[in-house]
């Protein structure tokens, strides 16, 4: 129980110091933001936190959420991305109660996704890999 409380406090405090920068809006009206202060580079890969704000609420774990924060890993050479973890929030911009969260366990194959040029993922890749 103490570990869960500590994890929730850590997520809340990380969000408080984040520097969210708007990067665009996708097809269904959701707005996307990057936290440039979270960028971690290693070779050709870059890890970064992103928030997606929804235009209307959706459900996960039988509860409504308005935003979700993803820890992403971008391969700057291969132009791919993969999700490392996701946390769903009750309110916009990662505010409110944590509804649910998921992190890919160590050793689980999480295949990278090729980024189409017209996607918001490609825009994020350009930003974190220094192409824009």
LUMSE-430250 format. One record per residue: residue number from 0; z, x, y of N, C-alpha, C in turn. Coordinates in steps of 0.02 Angstrom, whole numbers. Layout:
% residues N
 pos     nz     nx     ny    caz    cax    cay     cz     cx     cy
 NUM      Z      X      Y      Z      X      Y      Z      X      Y
...
//
This chain:
% residues 132
 pos     nz     nx     ny    caz    cax    cay     cz     cx     cy
   0      0     41    -60      0      0      0      0     43     63
   1     39     97     63     42    141    121    -27    173    134
   2    -63    189     80   -129    219     88   -177    171    120
   3   -175    108    101   -219     57    130   -204     49    205
   4   -141     46    223   -122     39    293   -145    100    332
   5   -135    159    304   -156    221    337   -231    222    346
   6   -270    200    295   -343    199    300   -365    151    355
   7   -334     92    359   -351     44    411   -334     70    481
   8   -278    103    488   -260    133    552   -309    188    572
   9   -330    228    523   -378    281    537   -444    251    560
  10   -469    199    526   -531    166    547   -526    139    617
  11   -470    108    633   -459     80    699   -458    134    752
  12   -423    189    738   -418    242    788   -484    278    797
  13   -524    285    743   -589    317    748   -634    276    793
  14   -630    211    788   -671    167    829   -651    171    902
  15   -587    182    916   -563    185    985   -590    245   1024
  16   -604    301    990   -628    361   1023   -704    370   1016
  17   -736    324    981   -808    329    971   -846    322   1037
  18   -902    356   1040   -946    351   1098  -1010    316   1075
  19  -1008    250   1075  -1065    211   1050  -1122    211   1100
  20  -1182    226   1076  -1242    226   1118  -1293    178   1087
  21  -1315    131   1126  -1364     81   1104  -1429    116   1088
  22  -1458    101   1029  -1523    132   1012  -1579     81   1003
  23  -1562     17   1000  -1615    -33    994  -1594    -96    959
  24  -1641   -142    957  -1630   -207    927  -1682   -217    871
  25  -1660   -242    815  -1705   -252    758  -1733   -323    757
  26  -1772   -337    706  -1810   -400    700  -1769   -463    708
  27  -1710   -466    680  -1671   -528    681  -1619   -530    737
  28  -1628   -488    787  -1584   -489    845  -1523   -446    840
  29  -1513   -412    784  -1454   -369    779  -1465   -306    821
  30  -1410   -285    854  -1411   -226    898  -1380   -167    861
  31  -1409   -109    871  -1388    -49    836  -1363      5    884
  32  -1309     37    863  -1276     89    904  -1260    150    861
  33  -1263    209    891  -1243    271    859  -1181    299    893
  34  -1139    331    854  -1080    367    881  -1096    441    881
  35  -1121    466    938  -1141    536    942  -1083    584    931
  36  -1022    561    945   -964    605    935   -947    615    861
  37   -978    576    817   -964    581    745  -1015    625    708
  38  -1065    650    742  -1118    688    709  -1091    751    676
  39  -1110    760    612  -1093    820    573  -1158    845    542
  40  -1177    906    560  -1239    936    534  -1223    986    479
  41  -1267    986    428  -1262   1034    373  -1332   1046    346
  42  -1361   1103    362  -1429   1117    340  -1477   1067    370
  43  -1516   1034    326  -1565    984    349  -1535    914    355
  44  -1471    906    339  -1442    839    340  -1394    830    399
  45  -1390    768    422  -1346    749    477  -1310    685    456
  46  -1243    685    462  -1203    625    450  -1183    597    518
  47  -1184    530    523  -1168    497    586  -1143    426    571
  48  -1099    401    614  -1077    331    608  -1120    287    652
  49  -1136    228    625  -1176    179    661  -1141    112    659
  50  -1153     72    711  -1128      3    710  -1188    -43    720
  51  -1187    -96    682  -1237   -149    689  -1200   -213    710
  52  -1220   -240    767  -1193   -304    792  -1243   -358    774
  53  -1219   -411    743  -1263   -465    722  -1271   -518    777
  54  -1328   -550    777  -1341   -604    825  -1302   -667    806
  55  -1291   -677    740  -1250   -733    716  -1211   -707    656
  56  -1154   -738    642  -1111   -712    589  -1142   -718    519
  57  -1122   -672    476  -1141   -674    406  -1078   -668    364
  58  -1084   -677    299  -1025   -676    255  -1025   -617    207
  59   -966   -590    198   -952   -541    145   -882   -557    121
  60   -870   -553     57   -804   -568     28   -779   -636     52
  61   -824   -685     58   -809   -754     79   -778   -759    148
  62   -791   -709    191   -767   -711    260   -825   -693    306
  63   -824   -722    366   -876   -708    415   -863   -642    451
  64   -917   -606    466   -913   -544    505   -968   -544    557
  65   -956   -509    613  -1004   -503    667  -1032   -433    675
  66  -1001   -384    641  -1026   -315    645  -1007   -276    583
  67  -1043   -222    572  -1024   -177    519  -1038   -105    540
  68   -993    -61    518  -1000     10    533  -1022     46    470
  69  -1073     86    475  -1098    124    418  -1092    198    432
  70  -1072    236    381  -1079    309    385  -1145    324    351
  71  -1190    354    389  -1257    368    364  -1268    442    357
  72  -1314    459    312  -1335    529    305  -1411    529    312
  73  -1436    568    360  -1507    575    372  -1530    644    350
  74  -1587    646    316  -1618    709    298  -1673    721    350
  75  -1662    769    394  -1708    781    450  -1776    807    428
  76  -1779    841    371  -1842    867    346  -1881    814    308
  77  -1847    777    264  -1881    728    222  -1891    660    256
  78  -1860    650    315  -1864    586    351  -1838    528    308
  79  -1778    538    280  -1747    486    240  -1675    474    263
  80  -1647    418    240  -1577    403    255  -1544    374    193
  81  -1478    379    191  -1440    343    140  -1372    324    169
  82  -1347    268    143  -1283    242    165  -1228    275    123
  83  -1177    303    157  -1121    332    121  -1063    283    116
  84  -1053    243    168  -1000    192    167  -1015    138    218
  85   -984     79    208   -993     23    254   -925    -12    261
  86   -909    -31    323   -850    -71    338   -871   -130    381
  87   -853   -190    359   -871   -252    394   -813   -275    437
  88   -829   -296    500   -778   -315    549   -786   -388    571
  89   -730   -417    588   -726   -486    610   -763   -498    676
  90   -761   -450    722   -791   -457    788   -845   -405    801
  91   -878   -411    858   -930   -364    877   -904   -294    890
  92   -949   -246    884   -935   -175    896   -876   -147    857
  93   -868   -172    796   -815   -145    752   -745   -165    774
  94   -739   -219    811   -673   -242    832   -649   -298    786
  95   -585   -313    792   -556   -365    751   -535   -339    683
  96   -518   -385    640   -494   -367    573   -550   -338    530
  97   -531   -292    486   -577   -267    435   -583   -321    381
  98   -644   -344    369   -656   -396    319   -662   -366    249
  99   -698   -311    245   -709   -278    181   -736   -208    195
 100   -734   -165    144   -765    -99    152   -788    -74     83
 101   -836    -29     85   -862      0     23   -884     71     38
 102   -867    117     -6   -891    186     -2   -919    205    -70
 103   -977    237    -70  -1005    259   -133   -960    312   -163
 104   -938    303   -226   -894    352   -257   -930    419   -267
 105   -891    473   -267   -919    540   -280   -956    539   -346
 106  -1014    569   -349  -1052    574   -410  -1097    514   -425
 107  -1091    460   -387  -1135    402   -397  -1201    416   -361
 108  -1256    406   -396  -1321    418   -366  -1335    365   -314
 109  -1347    387   -254  -1363    344   -198  -1430    369   -171
 110  -1483    338   -192  -1550    363   -176  -1566    356   -102
 111  -1595    409    -73  -1617    406     -4  -1675    358      5
 112  -1680    329     64  -1733    281     81  -1780    313    130
 113  -1845    310    116  -1896    335    163  -1898    288    223
 114  -1902    316    283  -1897    276    344  -1965    259    374
 115  -1984    195    374  -2047    176    406  -2044    189    482
 116  -2099    209    511  -2101    226    582  -2079    168    628
 117  -2090    107    607  -2075     50    649  -2003     25    641
 118  -1962     60    601  -1894     36    586  -1842     63    635
 119  -1785     28    639  -1729     51    679  -1698    114    647
 120  -1704    119    581  -1681    179    546  -1719    241    568
 121  -1784    234    579  -1825    289    603  -1804    309    674
 122  -1789    259    715  -1764    274    783  -1699    313    779
 123  -1653    293    736  -1590    330    727  -1604    400    702
 124  -1649    408    654  -1667    474    627  -1693    519    684
 125  -1736    491    727  -1762    530    783  -1706    554    829
 126  -1658    510    842  -1603    527    887  -1557    581    858
 127  -1536    573    795  -1487    619    766  -1519    684    744
 128  -1584    683    731  -1617    745    710  -1649    782    768
 129  -1636    758    829  -1660    793    889  -1734    786    902
 130  -1765    734    876  -1837    725    886  -1851    683    948
 131  -1799    657    980  -1807    617   1041  -1749    628   1087
//
